[in-house]
């Protein structure tokens, strides 16, 4: 990390070097963190709040005594920038760097370990110096599939976030391949942004934001405008989008535990209707959000009377069946099976759940399991022609699968047999060659013996 060119810096007093060349990188300009660049980085972005950064560093006291080094561990150090995972001075210093840059940082005690120090290596009120190389950085990934990435430009206030159902007031700017296609102030209900032409990825990020936050959101097509695109904005199919979003204000919705049962049933009816609306429009992910709301409100509820309990169960089963149908459309077959199983736990003869689970298993090439499900459907409803047709499809697939297996194993055994024949021929040749050699050996021995006998007759 240190070059010959920069070796002279290491030989000088840190205080002298930073006094002569140091740049104050603190937001308040109180000289709490001074920086000297040893090697320029690549032109381009700098890390933002929440980014996952990877660095190599060496930390020393002002007298030059080393107290820590990732270089000696031979493993880069990673942390989330601006989240309090490192001392304040490193958060500020690294945020000023570019990828590939190497710099020296001098951190005053208030930006290091303060009056407490960090015994036994760092005494109280210690000024620290660091040599840091920024290796890489990337935004915070908000979804398991990597479809939404957030990078925070301006940190928000406090720790309060909008929840599902909150009304949010935002300013947004949407870009596709660098072209600005949308710029406006808009308010929407979290979970229903589609109604205002705001893509799902922006909606899903709301629950991570604080008031006053400004962030960049990088959306994959699934969380943007999908395979259809958006003609209104001249966005083609399967386009990546970038949104800059500022959360100006929000009003939180009641949490589930704050709602009584009557409120939950009323909200569930509205969410079910909204989910059906999205499903019919082909907005399957948006429909999933609505049906998941119903499940979250009702799965732990118990009715006072039999009639009320049945009403709750009917809502819950409908939501889980609808989730299964959405996941079928999204080709998330494991989630189809999961939701159908939940329905079958409550109603083991539910025709729709058995059929949809069978479909998911058929798509996963689990032909025997799928056939079992379709046969169970026929036990519940013998006149279900679709299930009968699916049984025939499963049987045909099982036969074809067995035929393929036979061919594979037949070819495999044929190759084994051919290899054994070749191996046998090789052994026979070696045996014949060995026999000839033995015969020649015996003749040579006899000749030597006769020669020796003749030699004994000579004077």
C-alpha positions as CSV (number, residue, x, y, z in Angstrom):
1,X,0.0,0.0,0.0
2,X,2.9,2.4,0.7
3,X,5.0,3.4,-2.3
4,X,8.7,4.4,-2.4
5,X,7.6,7.8,-3.6
6,X,5.6,8.2,-0.4
7,X,8.2,6.7,2.0
8,X,9.5,10.2,2.9
9,X,6.1,11.0,4.3
10,X,6.4,8.1,6.7
11,X,9.8,9.4,8.0
12,X,8.3,12.8,8.9
13,X,6.3,13.7,12.0
14,X,2.6,13.2,11.3
15,X,1.7,16.6,12.8
16,X,4.2,18.3,10.5
17,X,2.9,16.4,7.4
18,X,-0.8,17.1,8.1
19,X,-0.1,20.8,9.1
20,X,1.6,21.3,5.7
21,X,-0.5,19.2,3.4
22,X,-3.6,18.2,5.3
23,X,-7.1,18.9,4.0
24,X,-10.0,19.3,6.5
25,X,-12.7,16.8,5.4
26,X,-15.1,17.3,8.4
27,X,-18.5,18.7,7.5
28,X,-18.1,21.3,10.3
29,X,-14.6,22.3,9.2
30,X,-13.2,22.0,12.7
31,X,-10.1,20.2,11.6
32,X,-11.1,17.1,13.4
33,X,-10.2,14.9,10.5
34,X,-7.3,15.9,8.2
35,X,-6.5,14.1,5.0
36,X,-3.4,13.8,2.8
37,X,-3.7,11.8,-0.5
38,X,-0.8,9.5,-1.2
39,X,-2.3,7.9,-4.3
40,X,-5.1,9.3,-6.4
41,X,-8.1,7.1,-7.0
42,X,-10.2,6.5,-10.1
43,X,-12.4,9.3,-11.3
44,X,-16.1,8.7,-10.5
45,X,-18.4,8.2,-7.5
46,X,-17.5,8.3,-3.9
47,X,-19.1,6.1,-1.3
48,X,-22.4,7.2,0.2
49,X,-24.1,6.6,3.5
50,X,-25.1,3.0,3.9
51,X,-22.7,1.7,1.2
52,X,-20.8,-1.4,2.0
53,X,-17.1,-0.5,1.7
54,X,-14.0,-2.6,1.7
55,X,-10.7,-1.1,2.8
56,X,-7.2,-1.9,3.9
57,X,-5.9,0.2,6.8
58,X,-3.1,0.6,9.3
59,X,-3.8,2.5,12.5
60,X,-1.1,4.1,14.6
61,X,-0.8,6.3,17.6
62,X,0.8,9.8,17.0
63,X,4.1,8.4,18.3
64,X,4.1,5.9,15.4
65,X,3.1,2.8,17.5
66,X,0.9,0.5,15.4
67,X,-2.3,-0.7,17.2
68,X,-4.1,-2.4,14.3
69,X,-3.7,-3.4,10.6
70,X,-5.9,-5.2,8.2
71,X,-2.8,-5.7,6.0
72,X,-1.2,-7.9,8.7
73,X,-4.4,-10.0,8.8
74,X,-4.2,-10.2,5.0
75,X,-8.0,-9.6,4.8
76,X,-9.8,-6.4,3.8
77,X,-12.0,-4.8,6.4
78,X,-15.7,-4.2,5.4
79,X,-18.3,-2.0,7.0
80,X,-21.4,0.0,6.2
81,X,-20.5,3.6,5.8
82,X,-22.1,6.2,8.1
83,X,-23.8,3.6,10.3
84,X,-21.6,4.0,13.4
85,X,-19.8,0.7,12.8
86,X,-16.4,2.4,12.9
87,X,-15.0,5.6,14.6
88,X,-16.4,8.8,13.3
89,X,-13.1,9.9,11.7
90,X,-13.0,6.8,9.5
91,X,-16.6,7.2,8.4
92,X,-15.9,10.8,7.4
93,X,-12.5,10.1,5.8
94,X,-13.6,7.1,3.7
95,X,-16.7,9.0,2.5
96,X,-14.2,11.5,0.9
97,X,-12.3,8.9,-1.0
98,X,-12.5,7.4,-4.5
99,X,-12.0,3.8,-5.5
100,X,-8.3,2.8,-5.5
101,X,-7.3,5.9,-3.5
102,X,-4.7,5.7,-0.7
103,X,-4.6,8.4,1.9
104,X,-3.4,9.3,5.4
105,X,-6.0,10.5,8.0
106,X,-5.3,12.3,11.2
107,X,-8.2,12.0,13.6
108,X,-8.5,14.2,16.7
109,X,-9.8,12.4,19.9
110,X,-13.4,13.6,19.4
111,X,-13.4,11.8,16.0
112,X,-11.6,8.7,17.5
113,X,-12.1,7.1,20.9
114,X,-12.4,10.3,22.9
115,X,-11.7,10.6,26.6
116,X,-12.4,6.9,27.2
117,X,-9.8,5.6,24.8
118,X,-9.8,1.9,23.9
119,X,-7.7,0.1,26.5
120,X,-5.2,-1.4,26.4
121,X,-3.9,-0.3,23.0
122,X,-5.4,3.3,22.8
123,X,-5.0,5.7,25.7
124,X,-7.6,8.4,26.6
125,X,-7.7,11.5,24.4
126,X,-5.4,9.9,21.8
127,X,-5.0,11.4,18.4
128,X,-4.8,8.7,15.8
129,X,-3.4,8.4,12.3
130,X,-4.5,5.9,9.6
131,X,-3.3,4.9,6.2
132,X,-6.3,3.8,4.3
133,X,-6.8,2.3,0.8
134,X,-10.4,2.2,-0.6
135,X,-10.7,-1.1,-2.4
136,X,-14.4,-1.1,-3.3
137,X,-17.9,0.0,-2.4
138,X,-21.5,-0.9,-3.3
139,X,-24.9,0.3,-2.3
140,X,-27.2,-1.3,0.3
141,X,-29.2,-4.2,-1.3
142,X,-32.8,-4.0,0.0
143,X,-34.2,-7.3,-1.4
144,X,-33.0,-10.9,-1.4
145,X,-32.9,-11.0,-5.2
146,X,-30.8,-7.9,-5.5
147,X,-33.6,-6.0,-7.4
148,X,-33.4,-2.8,-5.3
149,X,-30.2,-1.1,-4.3
150,X,-30.2,2.1,-2.2
151,X,-27.4,4.7,-1.8
152,X,-28.1,7.6,0.6
153,X,-27.0,11.1,-0.5
154,X,-28.5,12.9,2.6
155,X,-29.2,11.2,5.8
156,X,-32.7,11.6,7.3
157,X,-33.8,12.7,10.7
158,X,-34.1,10.3,13.7
159,X,-35.0,6.6,13.5
160,X,-38.7,6.7,12.6
161,X,-39.7,5.1,9.3
162,X,-42.9,4.9,7.3
163,X,-44.7,1.6,7.7
164,X,-47.0,-0.3,5.3
165,X,-50.1,1.8,4.7
166,X,-48.4,5.1,5.6
167,X,-49.1,8.1,3.4
168,X,-45.8,9.5,2.2
169,X,-45.0,12.9,0.5
170,X,-41.9,12.6,-1.8
171,X,-40.1,14.4,-4.5
172,X,-38.8,12.0,-7.1
173,X,-36.7,12.1,-10.3
174,X,-36.7,9.0,-12.5
175,X,-34.0,8.2,-15.1
176,X,-33.5,5.5,-17.7
177,X,-30.1,5.3,-19.4
178,X,-29.3,8.8,-18.1
179,X,-32.5,10.3,-19.6
180,X,-34.8,12.1,-17.1
181,X,-38.4,10.8,-17.7
182,X,-40.2,11.8,-14.5
183,X,-39.8,14.7,-12.0
184,X,-42.5,15.6,-9.6
185,X,-43.8,15.9,-6.1
186,X,-46.2,13.1,-5.3
187,X,-48.0,11.5,-2.3
188,X,-49.1,7.9,-2.1
189,X,-50.0,5.1,0.3
190,X,-47.1,2.7,0.9
191,X,-48.2,-0.6,-0.8
192,X,-50.3,1.3,-3.4
193,X,-47.7,3.4,-5.3
194,X,-48.8,1.8,-8.6
195,X,-52.0,3.9,-8.4
196,X,-49.8,7.1,-8.8
197,X,-47.6,5.6,-11.5
198,X,-44.7,5.1,-9.1
199,X,-42.9,1.8,-9.5
200,X,-42.8,-1.0,-6.9
201,X,-39.1,-0.5,-6.1
202,X,-39.7,3.0,-4.9
203,X,-42.7,1.8,-2.8
204,X,-40.7,-1.0,-1.2
205,X,-37.8,1.4,-0.3
206,X,-40.1,3.7,1.7
207,X,-40.1,1.6,4.8
208,X,-36.3,2.0,5.0
209,X,-36.2,5.8,4.8
210,X,-36.4,8.6,7.3
211,X,-37.9,12.0,7.0
212,X,-35.6,14.3,5.1
213,X,-33.6,11.5,3.5
214,X,-32.5,11.8,-0.1
215,X,-31.3,8.6,-1.7
216,X,-30.6,7.0,-5.1
217,X,-32.6,3.8,-5.9
218,X,-31.3,1.4,-8.6
219,X,-34.2,-0.8,-9.8
220,X,-34.0,-3.9,-11.8
221,X,-36.9,-4.4,-14.3
222,X,-38.9,-6.6,-11.9
223,X,-39.2,-3.6,-9.5
224,X,-39.5,-1.0,-12.3
225,X,-41.8,-1.2,-15.2
226,X,-41.2,-4.9,-15.9
227,X,-41.3,-6.6,-19.3
228,X,-44.1,-4.3,-20.4
229,X,-42.2,-1.1,-20.0
230,X,-44.1,2.2,-19.8
231,X,-45.2,3.8,-23.0
232,X,-46.1,7.0,-21.2
233,X,-42.5,7.6,-20.3
234,X,-41.1,5.9,-23.5
235,X,-39.5,3.2,-21.3
236,X,-38.9,-0.1,-23.2
237,X,-39.3,-3.6,-21.9
238,X,-37.0,-4.9,-19.1
239,X,-35.3,-1.6,-18.5
240,X,-33.2,-0.7,-15.4
241,X,-34.3,2.5,-13.7
242,X,-32.6,5.0,-11.4
243,X,-34.7,7.1,-9.0
244,X,-33.6,10.0,-6.8
245,X,-36.1,10.1,-4.0
246,X,-36.5,12.7,-1.2
247,X,-38.9,11.8,1.6
248,X,-40.3,15.2,2.6
249,X,-42.9,13.9,5.1
250,X,-45.1,11.0,6.1
251,X,-48.1,10.0,8.3
252,X,-47.7,6.5,9.7
253,X,-50.6,4.0,9.5
254,X,-51.7,2.1,12.6
255,X,-49.6,-0.9,13.4
256,X,-51.3,-4.3,13.3
257,X,-51.4,-4.5,17.1
258,X,-53.2,-1.2,17.3
259,X,-56.1,-2.4,15.2
260,X,-59.2,-4.1,16.6
261,X,-60.7,-7.1,14.8
262,X,-63.4,-5.1,13.1
263,X,-60.8,-2.7,11.7
264,X,-58.7,-5.6,10.5
265,X,-61.6,-7.2,8.7
266,X,-62.5,-3.9,7.0
267,X,-59.0,-3.3,5.9
268,X,-58.6,-6.9,4.7
269,X,-61.7,-6.5,2.5
270,X,-60.2,-3.4,0.9
271,X,-56.8,-5.0,0.5
272,X,-58.3,-8.1,-1.1
273,X,-60.2,-5.9,-3.6
274,X,-57.1,-3.9,-4.4
275,X,-55.1,-7.1,-4.8
276,X,-57.7,-8.5,-7.3
277,X,-57.5,-5.2,-9.2
278,X,-53.7,-5.5,-9.5
279,X,-53.9,-9.2,-10.4
280,X,-56.3,-8.5,-13.3
281,X,-53.9,-5.8,-14.5
282,X,-51.0,-8.2,-14.5
283,X,-49.3,-6.4,-11.6
284,X,-48.6,-9.6,-9.7
285,X,-46.0,-8.3,-7.3
286,X,-48.3,-5.4,-6.3
287,X,-51.1,-8.0,-5.8
288,X,-48.7,-10.0,-3.5
289,X,-48.2,-6.9,-1.3
290,X,-52.0,-6.6,-0.8
291,X,-52.6,-10.3,0.0
292,X,-49.7,-10.4,2.3
293,X,-51.3,-7.5,4.2
294,X,-54.4,-9.6,4.8
295,X,-52.3,-12.5,6.1
296,X,-50.3,-10.3,8.4
297,X,-53.5,-8.9,9.9
298,X,-55.5,-12.1,10.3
299,X,-53.1,-15.1,10.8
300,X,-53.0,-14.6,14.6
301,X,-56.6,-13.6,15.0
302,X,-59.3,-15.7,16.7
303,X,-63.0,-15.1,16.4
304,X,-65.3,-14.9,19.5
305,X,-68.0,-17.1,18.0
306,X,-68.1,-19.9,15.4
307,X,-69.5,-17.6,12.7
308,X,-66.9,-14.9,13.3
309,X,-64.1,-17.5,13.3
310,X,-65.3,-18.8,10.0
311,X,-65.3,-15.3,8.5
312,X,-61.7,-14.8,9.6
313,X,-60.7,-18.2,8.2
314,X,-62.4,-17.5,4.9
315,X,-60.5,-14.2,4.5
316,X,-57.2,-15.9,5.4
317,X,-57.7,-18.9,3.1
318,X,-58.7,-16.6,0.2
319,X,-55.6,-14.5,0.7
320,X,-53.2,-17.5,0.8
321,X,-54.9,-19.1,-2.2
322,X,-54.5,-15.8,-4.1
323,X,-50.9,-15.6,-3.1
324,X,-50.4,-19.0,-4.5
325,X,-51.9,-17.9,-7.8
326,X,-49.7,-14.8,-7.9
327,X,-46.6,-16.9,-7.2
328,X,-47.6,-19.3,-10.0
329,X,-47.7,-16.4,-12.4
330,X,-44.3,-15.2,-11.1
331,X,-42.9,-18.8,-11.3
332,X,-42.0,-18.8,-7.6
333,X,-43.1,-22.4,-7.3
334,X,-41.6,-23.0,-3.8
335,X,-43.8,-20.2,-2.5
336,X,-46.8,-21.6,-4.2
337,X,-46.3,-24.9,-2.3
338,X,-45.7,-23.0,0.9
339,X,-49.0,-21.1,0.7
340,X,-51.0,-24.1,-0.4
341,X,-49.7,-26.1,2.5
342,X,-50.9,-23.4,4.9
343,X,-54.4,-23.6,3.4
344,X,-54.4,-27.4,3.5
345,X,-53.4,-27.3,7.2
346,X,-56.7,-25.5,7.8
347,X,-58.8,-27.3,5.1
348,X,-57.2,-30.6,4.0
349,X,-59.8,-31.0,1.2
350,X,-59.4,-27.5,-0.3
351,X,-59.7,-28.2,-4.0
352,X,-58.0,-25.1,-5.2
353,X,-55.0,-25.5,-2.8
354,X,-54.5,-29.1,-3.9
355,X,-54.8,-28.2,-7.6
356,X,-52.4,-25.3,-7.4
357,X,-49.9,-27.2,-5.4
358,X,-50.1,-29.9,-8.0
359,X,-49.4,-27.4,-10.7
360,X,-46.3,-26.0,-8.9
361,X,-45.0,-29.5,-8.4
362,X,-45.5,-30.3,-12.0
363,X,-43.6,-27.2,-13.1
364,X,-40.8,-28.4,-10.7
365,X,-40.8,-31.8,-12.5
366,X,-42.0,-33.5,-9.3
367,X,-44.3,-35.7,-11.3
368,X,-45.2,-38.3,-8.7
369,X,-46.0,-35.7,-6.0
370,X,-48.0,-33.6,-8.6
371,X,-50.0,-36.7,-9.6
372,X,-50.8,-37.4,-6.0
373,X,-52.2,-33.9,-5.6
374,X,-54.3,-34.1,-8.7
375,X,-55.7,-37.5,-7.6
376,X,-56.6,-35.9,-4.2
377,X,-58.5,-33.2,-6.2
378,X,-60.4,-35.9,-8.0
379,X,-61.3,-37.5,-4.6
380,X,-62.8,-34.2,-3.5
381,X,-64.4,-33.5,-6.9
382,X,-64.5,-36.4,-9.3
383,X,-65.9,-34.2,-12.1
384,X,-62.8,-31.9,-12.2
385,X,-61.8,-32.5,-15.8
386,X,-58.7,-30.3,-15.5
387,X,-57.3,-32.4,-12.7
388,X,-58.0,-35.6,-14.7
389,X,-56.1,-34.2,-17.6
390,X,-53.2,-33.2,-15.3
391,X,-53.1,-36.8,-14.0
392,X,-52.7,-38.0,-17.6
393,X,-49.9,-35.4,-18.2
394,X,-48.1,-36.6,-15.0
395,X,-48.4,-40.3,-16.1
396,X,-47.0,-39.5,-19.5
397,X,-44.1,-37.4,-18.0
398,X,-43.3,-40.3,-15.6
399,X,-43.2,-42.8,-18.5
400,X,-41.0,-40.5,-20.6
401,X,-38.7,-39.9,-17.6
402,X,-38.4,-43.7,-17.0
403,X,-37.6,-44.2,-20.7
404,X,-34.9,-41.6,-20.6
405,X,-33.5,-43.2,-17.5
406,X,-33.5,-46.6,-19.3
407,X,-31.6,-45.2,-22.2
408,X,-29.1,-43.4,-20.0
409,X,-28.4,-46.6,-18.0
410,X,-28.4,-48.8,-21.1
411,X,-25.7,-46.5,-22.7
412,X,-23.8,-46.4,-19.4
413,X,-23.8,-50.2,-19.1
414,X,-22.8,-50.5,-22.8
415,X,-19.8,-48.3,-22.2
416,X,-18.9,-50.3,-19.1
417,X,-19.1,-53.5,-21.1
418,X,-17.0,-52.1,-24.0
419,X,-14.4,-50.9,-21.5
420,X,-14.3,-54.4,-19.8
421,X,-13.9,-56.1,-23.2
422,X,-11.0,-53.8,-24.1
423,X,-9.5,-54.3,-20.7
424,X,-9.8,-58.1,-21.1
425,X,-8.1,-58.0,-24.5
426,X,-5.3,-56.0,-23.1
427,X,-4.7,-58.6,-20.3
428,X,-4.7,-61.4,-22.8
429,X,-2.1,-59.6,-25.0
430,X,0.1,-59.0,-21.9
431,X,-0.4,-62.7,-21.0
432,X,0.7,-63.9,-24.4
433,X,3.7,-61.5,-24.5
434,X,4.6,-62.8,-21.0
435,X,4.4,-66.4,-22.2
436,X,6.7,-65.7,-25.1
437,X,9.1,-64.0,-22.9
438,X,9.1,-66.9,-20.4
439,X,9.7,-69.4,-23.2
440,X,12.6,-67.4,-24.6
441,X,14.0,-67.1,-21.0
442,X,13.8,-70.9,-20.6
443,X,15.7,-71.5,-23.9
444,X,18.4,-69.0,-22.8
445,X,18.8,-70.8,-19.5
446,X,19.2,-74.2,-21.2
447,X,21.8,-72.8,-23.6
448,X,23.8,-71.4,-20.6
449,X,23.7,-74.7,-18.8
450,X,25.0,-76.6,-21.9
451,X,27.8,-74.1,-22.3
452,X,28.7,-74.5,-18.7
453,X,28.7,-78.4,-19.0
454,X,31.0,-78.2,-22.1
455,X,33.3,-75.9,-20.2
456,X,33.7,-78.5,-17.4
457,X,34.9,-81.2,-20.0
458,X,37.8,-79.0,-21.1
459,X,41.3,-79.6,-19.5
